Amino acid sequence: MQIFHRYFIAILLVVGTLQSVGQMKIYSDNSLKQEIRENIDSLYNYNFDAMEGDYNAYSSQTPDYPFPDLYYALGLYWKYFPITPSSPNEKTYLKKLKSAIRISEKNLKRNDNDIEISFFHLMSRLFIMQYYADNGMSSEVVSHIKPAYKMVTYGFDYTNQLVDFHFTTGVYNYYREYYPQKYPIYKPVAFFLPDGNAAEGLKQLKYNWQHGVFLHAESLFFLTYIHFYFEQNYSEALFYSNHLISDYPKNWLYRIYHIQILLMLKKYDQAEMHIQVLEQNRHSNDFYHLAARLYMGIVAEKKEKNYYKADKYYQDALSGFEKYGNFANSYRSVAYFGLSRIYQDSNKKLSKDYRKKAEHLSVFSHITFD
């Protein structure tokens, strides 16, 4: 199991911005801001046709600014998802994020009160730390904590100046209260951080879903994620995931979460329809097809009671996910839980072995689909 869960990183980053507001190039330009919002929505909906042209235009409009490289990295993230150490685009992805960080720091040396630069700096570090955490590279995550904490000095009550700070403060408020309760190992770290407020955090995420510029989709995703994994309120999670796949019907990762929620609610017929959509996607790798086979295994096992068919789906998924390394651990754990159930009557030793593997790889103990 990864030492740093991908979203605990948010606690390390979202506490601080800066005390006063510098000149904002993007958030103060309503026309440019709306254009960027629409283009980011296109990336989240897996439309990458204009990505290169937009990047060049933003580089020209905002030279020596972190946003263009951050935008390009965001496009790479979705276009080639998942990006792992073996991905052909991994070096370019990290290069763009590191460039955004470097440009941010250069700008902040000239004006350390620039809240917009601080925001892009923060998000660039969040993305790069997420990459390392997702791929089990905890030592690389640690190397970014110290510079990240340089921003954690002044507080984070700047939502009136920059709307997307509703996302960062919302994530902080929720995770600061929830995480030390769920994972006591983090209590010593949390002791030195300001108190959180989970209910207020959810309100802030909802606000940014409706009003955010860059992070409205992320806010909606976090609302889905939190209610599914942390709150274990699957009906509420389904409400948000319905909006996700309605707003971003070609975002296959969002559809994966929607399918998971439907399966947890035992809505197998609905889940199967979305699995078929997932199977038909055209993407640069087979990750989503493997996820579709994994979930067809659950449908075959639970709905059809066809254990031979389910076994084949689970084994195919396990074999295919191997090349994605640590990134696919949670998916592999689901397959092992399924195999454990299949053999619990016919081969108790094998069932026990599968269960042990599943629990070793699992991030959330309740995501078993038992």
N, C-alpha and C positions, 0 to 999 in steps of 0.2 A: 504494500500500500504506500502511496506517495506520502512523504513527510508533510508537505504543504498541500493542502487541498486547494484547488485552483482559485476558489473564490474567497478563501481566507486572506489571500493577498490584498484584497480590497481594504481590509482593516489597516494594513501597513501603509497604504497610499492615500486614503481619502480623508484623513484627519485634517490636514492643513492646506491652506492656500496662502495668500499673502494679505497684508493688512489693508492696502489701498488699491484702487483700481487704476491700472495704466490704460493707455489708449488701445482699443480693441479694433482690429482690422476686419474681422469677419462678423462677429456678433452685432456690431454697430451698423453693418451694411445690410439692410433688410433684403435687398434684391439678391445679393451674393449668398446670404444666409439661407434664403428659400431655395435657391438653386442647389446649394450644397446638400440641403436636407433631402431634396428629391433625388439627387445623385447617390447619396448614401443609401436611400431606400432601394434604389435600383441594384446596388451591390448586395444588399441583404436579400433581395429577391432573385439573386443569381443572374443578373443581367450585366455582363461585363463588356459589352460592345464598345461603350464610350469611355472605359476606364483610362486607357492610355491618353486619349485626347483631353479628358478632364484633368488628368495629372499634369500634363504639359501646360494647360491653361492656368491652373492654380499656381504652378511654379512661376509662371510669368506674372500673374496678378499679385502674388505675395512672395517675392523673392526673399531668400534668407529667412524663411519662416518654417516652422516645423509641420504645419498642417499638410502640405502636399505629400511629404514622405509618409506621414501617418495615414493619409487617405489611401495612398498606393498600397501600403502594408495591409490595410483593412481589406482592400480588394483582393490581394493575394490570399489572405486568410480564408475568405469565402470561396474564391475561385478554385483553390487547390486543397480545400479542407479534406482530411486533416493534414496539417503540416507537421511532419515528424523529422527526426534527425536524418532519415534516409530519403526524404522528399527532395526532388530535383530543385524545388523553389525555396528550400529552407534558407540557403545563404542569402538570397535576395531579400527574403522576408526580414531576416534579422538585420541585414544591412540597412534597410529602410527605417526600421525602428531605431536602430542605433544612431542613424543620421538625424532623425527627428529629436532624439534626446540631446545629441551634440548641439544642434542648432538652437534648441530651447535653452540649454545652459549658456550658450554664447549670448543669446538675447537677454537672459536674466542677469548676466554680468553687467550689461549696460543699463538695465532697468529692472531691479528686483521687485518692483511693484506691479508688474504686468500680469494681471490675473488671467488673461486669455492665453498667454504663453505658458503660464503655470499650469493651466488646464491641459493644454496639449502635451506638456512635459509629463504630467501625471499619467495621462492616458497612454502615452508611448511606453512608459515604464510598466504600466499595468499589463499591456499586451505582451511585452517581452517576458515578464515574470510569469504570466499565464502560460506562455509557450514552454518555458522551462519546467514549470510545475506539472503541466499536462503530460510531459514526457519523462517524468521521474528524475529530473536533473536538479535535485534539491540544492546542491552546492552552488549552482549558478544562480538560483533564486536568492540564496543568502548573500551573494556578492552584490545584489542590487538593493538590499534592505537599507544599508547605511546611507547611500545617496538619496534614497526615497525618503528617509526620515528627516532629511534636511528641510523638507516641506512641512513637516509635522511640528510647527512652532507657534503658529499664530491663531489657530482655530479655523473653523470651517463654515461660519455663518455668512456665506456670500451668495446665497441663492437669489437674492434680489438683483445682483449685478450680472450674474451669468446663470441662466436657467438650468443648464445641464448639471450644475452642482447639486440640484435636487437628487440626481441619480447618485452621486458620490456620497453625499451626506446621508441619503436614504440607505444605501448599502452599509455605510459605517454604523448608523444607528441600529440597524437590524442585527448585523453580525457581531457588533460589540456586545450586545446583550445576550444573543443566542449562543455564540460560539463557545465562550468559556463554560457555559452550562453543559453543552453537548460534549465538548472535548476539554476536560479539566487540565490537560497538559498545557493549554494556552493561558491558564489563569495568571501565571506569573507575568506574562507579557501584557495581558489585558489590564493588570493592576496599575500600570503606569499610563494608561490611556484614559481619556475622558469617558464618563459613563455614556451608554447608549440608550435608545428607547425603541424597541422593536415595533410597537404600534405606530409611532411617528415615522419610523423608517419606511414602513409599508405605505403610509400616506404620501410620503415624498416620492417614492417610486411610482405610485399611481399618478401623481401630478406630472412627473417628468414623462411618463408614457403619453400623456395628453398634450404636453406643451414643449417637450425637449426638442432640441435642434439636431444634435449629433447622436444622442443616446436614448431616444424615445423607444427604439426597438429593443435595446439592451434592457431598458427599464421593464418593458413588457415581458421579456424573457426571464428576468430575475423574479418577477412576480410569479411566473409559472414555476420556475425552478424552486423557489422558496416554499411554495405551497405543496409541491410534490415531494420534495426531499426532506425538508425540515418540519413544516407544519403537518405533513401527512394528511392534508385536506385535499383529497383527490378531486372532489367536485369543484372546489374553488380553482384548483390547478387547471381543470378542464375548461373552465370559463375563460381563463387567460390564454390557454393554448388554442382555443377556438379562434380567438382574435389573432394570434400569431399566424396561423395557417391561412386565415382570411386575408390578412394584410400582406403576407409573404408566402404565397402558395407554392413558389418554386424553391423555397429555402428547405432543403431536405433535412437538415439537422433539426429544424423546428418541427418538421413532420415526425421525426423520430420520437421527440418528446411527447408529441400528441398521441402517437401510437402507444407509447409506454403507459401513459395515463389511462387510455381506453382499456388496455389489457389489465391494468391494476383494478379497474372498475368492472372487469369481466364483461366488457362490451365487445365481444369477440367479432361479431358481424361488422360493426363499424370499424374496428381495428383492421380487419382483413381488407376492407375497401381502401384504406389509406396505405396499407402494406403494398397493395397492387400498384398504387400510384408511385410509391417509393421504388418499386422494382423497375418501373418504366422510365426512370430518370436517366438522363444522359449526362455523365459526369466524367471527369478525367481519371478517376480511379474507381475501384469496386467497393469502397467502404460502405456506401449506402445500400448496395445490393446485398452485402454480407449482413447488414443490420436487418434488411427485409427477410432474409433466410432465417435469422435468429428468431424474429417475431413470428414467422410462419411456423417455427418449431413449437412456440407456445400455443398457437391456434390449433395445430395438429394434435398436441398433447391434451389441451384443456377442452377444446370444443369437439374435436373429432374423435378423441380417445384412440388415435392411431399412433401408438408408441413407436412402431418401426419407422414410420415417416418422420415423427418428431426427432427420433434419434439421429436420423440422417441429416436433418436440418441443423441440429445442434452441432454435430461433428463437422459439417461443412463450414459453419460459422467459426468454430474454434480454429480450424485449419487455416481459414482465410485471414482471420484477425491476427495471426501470429506476426505477420510482417509489420503490423502497426505498433508493436511493442507495448510499452506501458500505457500509451494512449488508449488502447482498447481493453484495458484490464476490466473495467466495469461491464463491458459487453461480454467478455469471456466468462465473467462470474455468473451472468444470467444463464449462459449455456450450460455451465457446470451444475447450477442449481436444477435446471431442467433434467439433465441426465441423472442426477441424484434421485429425483422423484421417479423417473422411469424405472430405475433398477432397485427401488427400495423394497420390493417384494421378491423379485427374482434373484437378486444378487446383493445381499446386504453389505458385504465388504466393499464391492465396487461402488455402491451407492454412497457409502461412508467416505470413500476416497474422493469421489466427485464433490461431495459436500465440503470436505476439508479444503479442496482447491478453490471452490467457489467462495468460501468465507475468507480465504487468504487474499483473494483478488478484490473482494467487494469493498466499496467505499461506504455504502449505507446498508446497514444490516436488514432493513425492512424491504429492500428491493430484491425480492426473491421470486416473486410471482407464484408463490406457493398457494 
